[in-house]
Amino acid sequence: MRMRERSITRDQIFSVVDTFEIIESNPDDKYLPSYLVYGKTTSAIIHVLFGIDCADNNIRVITAYYPDPAQWMDDFKRRKP
């Protein structure tokens, strides 16, 4: 899984649940409605893309990454044009 290559652990994702903020939503995504969230740890900002499987009552982590400052505004919540 790419999260491992990016040195993002499941524990790290769980540790920032309280700071999650939905920054993009795609309810009509190809397989499942998806939501990109912003999360802040004590030392880093991460983005996590979740797929929401309402029928089976599951939430799936699609990917997680450290946002690239070249692609995101200073707050890391809005993409650069």
Secondary structure, DSSP 8 states (H G I E B T S, - for coil): -HHHHTT--HHHHHHTGGG-EEEEEETT-SSS-EEEEEEE-SS-EEEEEEEEETTTTEEEEEEEE---TTTB-TTSSSB--
